[in-house]
Amino acid sequence: MDAEVQKIKSAYEAFNERNIDGVLQFLDPEVDWPNGMEGGYEHGHEAVRQYWTRQWQQIDPHVDPVKIEDLSAHQYDVTVHQVVKDKQGKLLVDQEIHHKYFFVEGLVRRMEILPK
């Protein structure tokens, strides 16, 4: 299995386990990561860590990759099944969306959230 594809899968597993360091190991220190709650992008490990910490205090997201398409040149389109619940367990979102990953030197440099 391609090393970058395995990193994507492992990052989703770590995210769903709320293991921030487990995800950050696959992200470039200068990563640009989308802020799906407030808009814009978070830049760098510390900003991503703070974003996820805020996010997980408010909601309970679970994201599973359904399909990973190699777009070439170290870019991947990942179809994900996203389920988001509030902290009381009420379903807020159940949908498929796309995440696009851009790798540089074996690490994720940028991720984008794309419409279905």
Residue pairs with C-beta under 8 A, 6 or more apart in sequence:
2 70
3 106
4 74
4 76
4 101
4 103
4 106
5 68
5 70
5 76
7 26
7 106
7 108
8 26
8 65
8 68
8 76
8 78
8 101
9 65
9 68
10 22
10 26
11 22
11 23
11 26
11 27
11 108
12 63
12 64
12 65
12 80
13 22
14 20
14 22
14 23
15 23
15 52
15 63
16 62
16 63
16 64
18 56
20 48
20 49
20 52
20 53
24 45
24 48
24 49
26 107
26 108
27 33
27 45
27 48
27 107
27 108
28 104
28 105
28 107
28 108
28 109
29 44
29 45
30 43
30 44
30 109
31 43
31 44
31 45
31 48
31 107
31 108
31 109
31 110
31 111
32 41
32 42
32 43
32 109
32 110
32 111
33 41
33 42
33 43
33 47
33 48
33 51
33 110
33 111
34 40
34 41
34 42
34 111
34 112
34 113
35 41
35 42
35 51
36 113
37 51
37 54
37 55
37 58
37 59
42 48
42 50
42 51
55 61
58 87
59 84
59 85
59 86
59 87
59 92
60 84
60 85
60 86
60 87
60 89
61 82
61 83
61 84
61 85
62 82
62 83
62 84
63 80
63 81
63 82
63 83
64 80
64 81
65 78
65 79
65 80
66 79
66 80
66 81
66 96
67 78
67 79
68 76
68 77
68 78
68 79
69 76
69 77
69 78
69 79
70 76
71 77
71 100
74 102
74 103
74 104
75 100
75 101
75 102
75 103
76 100
76 101
76 103
77 98
77 99
77 100
77 114
78 98
78 99
78 100
78 101
79 96
79 97
79 98
80 96
80 97
80 98
80 99
81 95
81 96
82 93
82 94
82 95
82 96
82 97
83 91
83 93
83 94
84 91
84 92
84 93
84 94
85 91
85 92
86 92
95 116
96 116
97 113
97 114
97 115
97 116
98 113
98 114
98 115
98 116
99 111
99 112
99 113
99 114
100 111
100 112
100 114
101 108
101 110
101 111
102 108
102 109
102 110
102 111
103 109
